[in-house]
Amino acid sequence: MDYFKHMQERIYPVGRLDWDTSGVLIMTNDGDFANQMMHPKHEIEKVYLAKIQGLANKENLRPLTYGVKIDGQKTSPARYEIIHISADKKTSIVKLTIHEGCNHQVKKMFDTINLPVQKLKRECYGSLDLTGLKPGEYRELNKKERELLCKK
């Protein structure tokens, strides 16, 4: 919120990022837009890059594609892609795509399959990504981007 102290209107985040998670975060003053972006029924995809402790493979990641139980609820199926495996460090980089957004969901999903997250970054929120932005930078959405997000 420190970036937006100059704004007269009240703005708030669409979803959240944990203090130790970086990446795409949408800020808005439009409650209907925020609800559409966050509500699971709209199935807005969020793509995360997770550095995990352990060696990822199809077998140990498979449960994510069916949904795993966290906090007494089963998650919707997720998609994953193994980006990198470091056998000597016993870590992996996995791209995970979900459309929900429960509290600490990605971390809890990986914990459930015994692959704890060491570092997490939200790469995409719907059609938005970090292209052209450095950490701490922000920009306004243009009309076309907003329309694209609201199409779903």
URDA-V492861 format. One record per residue. PHI is phi in radians with two decimals (* if undefined). Layout:
# URDA-V492861
PHI  PHI
This chain:
# URDA-V492861
*  -1.02  -1.23  -2.07  -1.09  -1.33  -1.40  -1.38  -1.40  -1.39  -2.16  -2.59  -1.35  -1.56  1.34  -2.68  -2.16  -1.10  -1.04  -1.83  -2.08  -1.99  2.15  -1.14  -2.45  -1.67  -2.00  -2.66  -2.00  -1.90  -1.09  -1.12  -1.08  -1.03  -1.09  -1.10  -1.28  -1.68  -1.19  -1.00  -1.12  -1.48  0.88  -1.32  -1.34  -2.15  -1.98  -2.10  -1.86  -2.06  -1.60  -2.04  -1.46  2.19  -1.71  -1.29  -2.68  -1.01  -1.17  -1.38  -1.62  -0.89  -0.96  -1.09  -1.34  -1.81  1.75  -2.14  -1.56  -2.31  0.89  1.36  -2.14  -1.55  -1.32  -1.23  -0.99  -2.01  -1.94  -2.39  -2.50  -1.39  -1.59  -2.75  -2.23  -1.97  -1.10  -1.21  -1.59  0.98  -2.30  -2.47  -1.96  -2.21  -1.60  -2.12  -1.99  -2.29  -2.20  -1.69  -2.95  -1.19  -0.98  1.01  -0.98  -1.10  -1.05  -1.16  -1.08  -1.18  -1.04  -1.03  -1.79  1.06  -2.28  -1.11  -1.37  -1.72  -2.64  -2.45  -2.43  -1.46  -1.43  -2.47  -2.25  1.08  -1.54  -1.59  -2.36  -1.65  -0.92  1.45  -1.94  -1.68  -0.91  1.55  -1.52  -2.53  -2.69  -1.46  -1.29  -1.58  -1.03  -1.13  -1.10  -1.11  -1.08  -1.10  -1.13  -1.41  -1.12  -0.89
